[in-house]
Amino acid sequence: MAIIMKVNVKLYATLRQYAPKDLEIGESFPIELEKGTIEEAIERLGIPEDSVTIIMVNGVQTRNRSTQLHDGDLLVLFPPVGGGTAE
């Protein structure tokens, strides 16, 4: 029997389309994971792999999508950053 863990997720900018509809900006929501990796969380949310470029776990940035999450962790995902002007 697989152990299920719950992590909290915050999605920003264009990734908010993958969050529950009634969520406020900056509000987290729980998801359940079996393997407990960032990669599994992104997959479970239905987010295309190349749509996530900034990943933070409990306030610490990581690029390793195989990072093991723990029950109660906060996973924050951002899409590629754009905008602004170059001078």
C-alpha positions as CSV (number, residue, x, y, z in Angstrom):
1,M,0.0,0.0,0.0
2,A,1.4,3.4,-1.0
3,I,1.9,6.1,1.6
4,I,0.0,9.2,0.6
5,M,1.5,12.6,1.6
6,K,-0.1,16.0,1.4
7,V,1.8,19.1,0.2
8,N,0.6,22.6,-0.2
9,V,1.0,24.3,-3.6
10,K,1.0,27.9,-4.7
11,L,0.8,28.7,-8.5
12,Y,1.6,32.1,-9.9
13,A,0.9,34.0,-13.2
14,T,-0.2,31.7,-16.1
15,L,0.1,28.6,-13.9
16,R,-2.9,29.7,-11.9
17,Q,-5.1,28.1,-14.5
18,Y,-4.1,24.7,-13.0
19,A,-5.3,25.7,-9.5
20,P,-8.8,25.2,-8.1
21,K,-11.1,27.9,-9.5
22,D,-12.1,29.6,-6.2
23,L,-8.6,30.3,-5.0
24,E,-7.3,33.8,-4.2
25,I,-4.0,35.0,-5.7
26,G,-1.2,33.7,-3.4
27,E,-3.4,31.2,-1.7
28,S,-2.1,27.6,-1.4
29,F,-4.1,24.4,-1.9
30,P,-3.3,20.8,-0.9
31,I,-2.5,18.0,-3.2
32,E,-1.8,14.3,-2.5
33,L,1.3,12.6,-3.7
34,E,2.5,9.0,-3.7
35,K,6.1,9.3,-4.8
36,G,6.4,12.7,-3.2
37,T,8.6,14.4,-5.8
38,I,8.3,17.8,-7.4
39,E,8.0,16.1,-10.8
40,E,5.0,14.1,-9.6
41,A,3.3,17.2,-8.3
42,I,3.8,19.1,-11.6
43,E,2.4,16.0,-13.4
44,R,-0.5,15.5,-11.0
45,L,-1.5,19.2,-11.6
46,G,-1.5,18.6,-15.4
47,I,1.1,21.4,-15.9
48,P,3.3,20.9,-19.1
49,E,6.9,20.3,-18.0
50,D,8.3,23.3,-19.8
51,S,5.8,25.7,-18.3
52,V,7.5,25.7,-14.9
53,T,10.9,27.5,-14.6
54,I,11.1,28.6,-11.0
55,I,10.5,26.1,-8.2
56,M,10.6,26.8,-4.5
57,V,10.2,24.4,-1.6
58,N,9.6,26.0,1.8
59,G,11.1,29.2,0.5
60,V,14.3,27.7,-1.0
61,Q,14.7,27.6,-4.8
62,T,15.6,24.4,-6.5
63,R,16.0,23.1,-10.1
64,N,16.0,19.5,-9.2
65,R,12.5,18.1,-10.1
66,S,13.3,14.8,-8.4
67,T,13.6,16.5,-5.0
68,Q,11.8,14.6,-2.4
69,L,8.9,16.5,-0.8
70,H,7.6,15.9,2.7
71,D,4.2,16.0,4.3
72,G,3.2,19.6,4.8
73,D,5.8,21.2,2.5
74,L,5.0,24.3,0.5
75,L,5.7,24.0,-3.2
76,V,5.6,27.2,-5.2
77,L,5.7,27.2,-9.0
78,F,6.3,30.0,-11.4
79,P,6.2,30.1,-15.2
80,P,9.0,31.6,-17.3
81,V,9.4,35.2,-16.4
82,G,8.7,37.7,-19.2
83,G,8.0,41.3,-19.7
84,G,9.9,44.5,-19.0
85,T,12.2,46.3,-21.4
86,A,15.8,45.9,-22.4
87,E,17.9,49.1,-22.6
